[in-house]
Amino acid sequence: MKEYLIIDGYNVINGWPQLREVCNDDLDEARNKLIEMMMEYQSFRGVHIIIVFDAHLVKKSREKREKIKGIEVVFTKERETADLYIERKSIELSKKNRVVVATNDWLEQQIVLGGGATRISVRELAIDFQHVKGKINNKTQKSVKLKEELSNRIDDTILKKLEKFRRKL
């Protein structure tokens, strides 16, 4: 069973203080920052992430979907809100998968719960992201420390040969 996290893009940006601050200066940068953060989250958690942004007020806009380093990013078409897209997609995916929707919109949360998905608030997502980030940092530090410990114990000529061998792979 696959696991999906569907994110109400602008709702999350406005509900996450770190992203809201970036959004005050540059909305495009805030979108990119959210995508970048979710790439880290996705690689650690192993969930499929879909970020949905409203474009319903953009005249003649068509639904636009793109994959950015494994993250599916959707801009809705004219007259289709992110909420409507998320409701439809979460119901569709919930039939065979585990689906979590990240939003602070209470009505949206109730609708996706009724459709078989679960919900997570923006605050809960931010807390979990920080937890994941901490685990990633710990793993990185342990890896660097282990590498440093090994390099201190191995003769320089052997270390150079190992490095040469590693580069060939």
RACORVEN-V695017 format. One record per residue. RES is the residue in three letters. SS is DSSP state (alpha for helix, beta for strand, coil for the rest). PSI is psi in degrees with one decimal (NA if undefined). NEAR is the number of other ideal C-beta (glycine too) atoms within 8 Angstrom. Layout:
BEGIN
RES SS PSI NEAR
RES SS PSI NEAR
END
This chain:
BEGIN
MET coil 125.1 5
LYS coil 156.6 7
GLU beta 130.2 12
TYR beta 143.0 13
LEU beta 114.8 16
ILE beta 125.7 16
ILE beta 127.4 15
ASP beta 93.9 15
GLY alpha -60.4 13
TYR alpha -31.7 9
ASN alpha -42.6 13
VAL alpha -43.2 16
ILE alpha -44.2 14
ASN alpha -20.2 9
GLY alpha -9.4 10
TRP coil 108.9 12
PRO alpha -42.5 5
GLN alpha -40.9 7
LEU alpha -35.5 13
ARG alpha -39.1 12
GLU alpha -42.9 8
VAL alpha -39.5 11
CYS alpha -33.8 12
ASN alpha -30.1 5
ASP alpha -40.0 6
ASP coil 107.0 7
LEU alpha -41.7 7
ASP alpha -40.9 6
GLU alpha -38.2 10
ALA alpha -41.4 13
ARG alpha -46.6 11
ASN alpha -39.0 8
LYS alpha -42.8 10
LEU alpha -45.8 15
ILE alpha -44.8 13
GLU alpha -45.0 8
MET alpha -40.2 9
MET alpha -23.1 13
MET alpha -44.7 12
GLU alpha -46.5 12
TYR alpha -45.6 14
GLN alpha -42.5 14
SER alpha -32.4 8
PHE alpha -43.7 9
ARG alpha -25.1 9
GLY coil 24.5 6
VAL coil 156.8 10
HIS beta 127.7 9
ILE beta 133.6 14
ILE beta 121.7 13
ILE beta 125.8 13
VAL beta 127.2 14
PHE beta 140.1 12
ASP coil 135.4 11
ALA coil 19.8 11
HIS coil -20.2 12
LEU coil -2.7 5
VAL coil 117.8 7
LYS coil 134.6 4
LYS coil 20.5 5
SER coil 143.6 12
ARG coil 155.2 6
GLU coil 131.5 10
LYS beta 124.9 8
ARG beta 137.9 8
GLU beta 152.6 6
LYS beta 125.2 8
ILE beta 103.1 8
LYS coil 48.5 6
GLY coil -12.0 8
ILE beta 128.3 13
GLU beta 122.2 10
VAL beta 127.5 12
VAL beta 130.7 12
PHE beta 123.1 10
THR coil 163.3 15
LYS coil 171.9 9
GLU coil 136.8 11
ARG coil 17.0 4
GLU coil 117.9 9
THR coil 161.8 8
ALA alpha -38.8 14
ASP alpha -46.4 11
LEU alpha -44.4 9
TYR alpha -45.7 13
ILE alpha -43.4 15
GLU alpha -49.8 12
ARG alpha -46.3 8
LYS alpha -40.3 11
SER alpha -38.2 15
ILE alpha -43.9 11
GLU alpha -47.6 7
LEU alpha -29.6 12
SER alpha -17.9 11
LYS coil -32.7 7
LYS coil 1.3 6
ASN coil 166.3 10
ARG beta 125.7 8
VAL beta 131.9 14
VAL beta 135.4 13
VAL beta 128.0 17
ALA beta 112.6 13
THR coil 154.9 14
ASN coil -4.4 9
ASP coil 109.5 9
TRP alpha -44.9 6
LEU alpha -43.4 7
GLU alpha -42.2 15
GLN alpha -43.3 11
GLN alpha -39.7 8
ILE alpha -44.8 10
VAL alpha -32.2 15
LEU alpha -40.9 9
GLY alpha -24.1 6
GLY coil 0.7 10
GLY coil -2.8 8
ALA coil 172.8 14
THR beta 172.8 9
ARG beta 155.5 12
ILE beta 137.3 10
SER coil 164.7 10
VAL alpha -40.2 12
ARG alpha -44.2 8
GLU alpha -39.5 8
LEU alpha -43.6 13
ALA alpha -42.2 10
ILE alpha -44.7 8
ASP alpha -38.0 10
PHE alpha -44.0 11
GLN alpha -38.1 8
HIS alpha -46.9 8
VAL alpha -45.3 12
LYS alpha -40.7 9
GLY alpha -42.0 8
LYS alpha -40.4 9
ILE alpha -44.6 10
ASN alpha -41.2 8
ASN alpha -45.5 8
LYS alpha -42.0 8
THR alpha -44.8 8
GLN alpha -40.5 8
LYS alpha -40.5 8
SER alpha -45.0 8
VAL alpha -42.7 8
LYS alpha -44.1 8
LEU alpha -42.5 8
LYS alpha -43.5 8
GLU alpha -42.8 8
GLU alpha -43.7 8
LEU alpha -41.9 8
SER alpha -27.0 8
ASN alpha -23.3 6
ARG alpha -18.4 5
ILE coil 140.2 9
ASP coil 143.2 5
ASP alpha -39.9 6
THR alpha -39.6 6
ILE alpha -40.5 8
LEU alpha -42.2 10
LYS alpha -40.5 8
LYS alpha -41.6 8
LEU alpha -41.3 9
GLU alpha -41.3 8
LYS alpha -41.6 8
PHE alpha -42.3 8
ARG alpha -41.5 7
ARG alpha -29.0 6
LYS alpha -27.0 5
LEU coil NA 4
END
